[in-house]
Every structure is written in C-alpha cells, then in structure tokens.
Amino acid sequence: MEQIKRNILLNPGPATTTDSVKMAQVVPDICHREKEFSDIVKSVRNDLTKIAGGDNNYVAVLFGGSGTAGMDAIINSVIPPNQKILVINNGVYGNRIGQITKAYNIDLFELKFEWDQLPDTNKIEDILKEDNKIACVAMVHHETTTGLLNPVKEIGALVKKYNKVFIVDTISSFAGIPFNIKDFNIDFMMSTSNKCIQGMAGVFFVICKKQELEKIKDYPRRSFYLSLYDEYEYFEKNNEMRFTPPVQTIYALRKAIDEFFDEGAENRYLRYTKNWKKLRKGIEDIGFKILTNPEYESHLLITILYPEDSNFNFQMLHDKLYEKGFTIYPGKVGKLNTFRLANMGAIDQTDIEKFLFELKNTLDELGVKLV
Ligand SMILES: Cc1ncc(COP(=O)(O)O)c(C=O)c1O
C-alpha cells in the first residue's frame, strides 16, 4: 500500500484524520440494506448517543449529508405549526440557523450579538418572558466563525425554566469538548463525522431526547428527505437507513469512534487544549493579534487579525503553506479581515511546532514583518 501523504488541516473541518480511519473505508463492497451494515449503523448511533452523555431516553438519528443538512433537518422538523423559534446569533452559524428558518417560512425571532461577544442571557430571558409564541430556542455551542464557546449550559437552564425546546448546533464541539446533553438540557443537537470525532466527511447525526422526538411525529412535513422523525421511524421499524448513505464514510466513523473511546473524552480535550495553547502563544510570539479573549475561547480555534504590513497577502500565505502540507483558512468578522486556525483533529504538539516554524519562514519569504 502506498504511503498516504500527511497533510495538517488547520481549517475548521474536515479535520486531520489518522491513517487507520482513512483505511477503515477500504472494505468489501456491501449493500446498505444488509444486516451486517445495519448493525454497524446501530452501534454507531448508540455510541454517538453515549459520547453526548445520553442514556436510554436519548437516540441518535443518522443521515448522509453535511452539517448544514443537520441544522436543516432539526429546524424543518421540530418547530410546531404556527409557533416561533428564537435564534441566538453571534456568528456565521447562528446566522445560518436563521437563514434556514426563513427558507421554511417559520416565524423567527433573531437575537443578534456582536461576533466577538458572548450572548447576553438577560436579553434572552426578557424575550422568553414576553413572547409566548416562542416554542423553541436554537443556538451554536462552539461558534466556529471566531472560536467563541457560548454558554450553552446557562442558556439551557433558562430555556427549561420557560419550558421551551432547546436546539443546539454542536457541530464543531461534539467529541472535542466534553459536555453532557442532559446537564445542558438539550433536546436536539447535531454534529458531523468530519470534525472533532475525526472521521470522514459525509454523515451527520442528530441526537434527540426521545420524549421530544415523539412529540414531532404529527407535525407537518416541511422536507421529505430531511424529515427527522421519518428517518428515525424508518430505522426503528426496518433496521435500515431510509436512503443510500455514504457506506464507506460510516465504516470510517465506526473506526473514528473506537479511536475516540481509546483516547478518552477528557484526554482528547486535553490534547486539543495543549495544541491550542501552543498555537495561540506561537502566533502571538510571531506578532499577530488574536480577535477574542482567551477566556471565552473553545480551545479548538483562533481568529487572527490581518497584520498592517502591506506585504501580507492571505492567499499567497495560504498557497505557500499548502505546498508545505499545512492548510490555513480565511474568515471575515464584520469589517475586520481575519483568518482562522483550528487545532481540531488528529494532530499533536510536534505538528503545531512544525507549522509555527513553517509559518515564520513563509512570512520571511513574503517579506512580512510583524514585530
Ligand atoms: C458550528 C457549525 N455549524 C454548522 C457548520 C456547517 O457544516 P457543513 O459545512 O458541514 O455543512 C459548521 C461548519 O464548519 C460549523 O462549524
């Protein structure tokens, strides 16, 4: 077997994977309606629920598609007819929940905050108190736009105080930051196979509180393919996924979950945190400025302001680093020009050190002076 070139992905997903996860996709051809494959799907669903801290009262529903399809599946499925959703928006992904809501003509209250600030819980409570048409509240856990970690536990307690359904986008935090679906009072959350779980892109999953999932059974179907209840019910009745899933991605996900359990949730978070600290310090030592306060950061991503030097050109920096095996990622925050570095994935301290070394060399090659 040819050696697989190792690229270090510092974009916020798809993340760097191990060779063993890559190789897990190489399996004998199999139809997704065979019991052998369905047993794998079942084990994956059970383990994803476990990773979220869910027990028998929770269930994971698996689909083929990217994270945005997961946001879509929840939004089109769980808002009762003629009721409203409150969306907390402090970044691109909070904003996207609002866009999906509008696409389905669902009544929306969008509460916007600055993209480098955490949401104000008093404002959220005021709205929950005043507007009794609101049935659901949705927000993002790790806002991958900036690297801010939103206070989901605190907001979840509020949402439950007012007896609303709580939806959380945990796409870029699931398996990277230990948390518990029950402690956070989450009713529906989604993530994908290609971020902190360290698998391949192509699968998303929604983890649901069964009691809330049963309530949506007779809600109007706003989407045929992305109906959360129909996908759930089909697997429960037939022990098969409704439509053709990316079979090999699911084999890779099975392997990625095994590797997650081998590493352990706390150890993964610790590894990510160490990588984030090294990256953050290295970036500041080079002379870059970071957008957010480290206290509010997820430990999975940093947002870096473009330096003043007129020799700085993000695309040129990207292209040169890409040739050297490192992928960096653009990102604009309001009027500010920024780029992002994510440290999720199967990378370690040596990878971060090599990256910082190559970054410094490349800035020299481009004649960029920061200090
Ligand atoms: C928090 C969050 N939500 C949603 C998405 C959208 O996922 P996808 O690009 O897989 O559709 C992303 C992707 O980075 C994300 O980070």
The ligand as a MOL file (V3000), in Angstrom:
LIG
                    3D

  0  0  0     0  0            999 V3000
M  V30 BEGIN CTAB
M  V30 COUNTS 16 16 0 0 0
M  V30 BEGIN ATOM
M  V30 1 C -20.8360 25.3090 14.1500 0
M  V30 2 C -21.0320 24.8630 12.7380 0
M  V30 3 N -22.2670 24.6980 12.2860 0
M  V30 4 C -22.5080 24.3090 11.0230 0
M  V30 5 C -21.4870 24.0730 10.1430 0
M  V30 6 C -21.8030 23.6710 8.7240 0
M  V30 7 O -21.3030 22.4150 8.4200 0
M  V30 8 P -21.1000 21.9440 6.9090 0
M  V30 9 O -20.0760 22.8480 6.2990 0
M  V30 10 O -20.5900 20.5260 7.1160 0
M  V30 11 O -22.4100 21.9790 6.2310 0
M  V30 12 C -20.1750 24.2450 10.5690 0
M  V30 13 C -19.0520 24.0310 9.6360 0
M  V30 14 O -17.9260 24.4030 9.8840 0
M  V30 15 C -19.9420 24.6470 11.9050 0
M  V30 16 O -18.7000 24.8200 12.3440 0
M  V30 END ATOM
M  V30 BEGIN BOND
M  V30 1 1 1 2
M  V30 2 1 2 3
M  V30 3 2 2 15
M  V30 4 2 3 4
M  V30 5 1 4 5
M  V30 6 1 5 6
M  V30 7 2 5 12
M  V30 8 1 6 7
M  V30 9 1 7 8
M  V30 10 2 8 9
M  V30 11 1 8 10
M  V30 12 1 8 11
M  V30 13 1 12 13
M  V30 14 1 12 15
M  V30 15 2 13 14
M  V30 16 1 15 16
M  V30 END BOND
M  V30 END CTAB
M  END
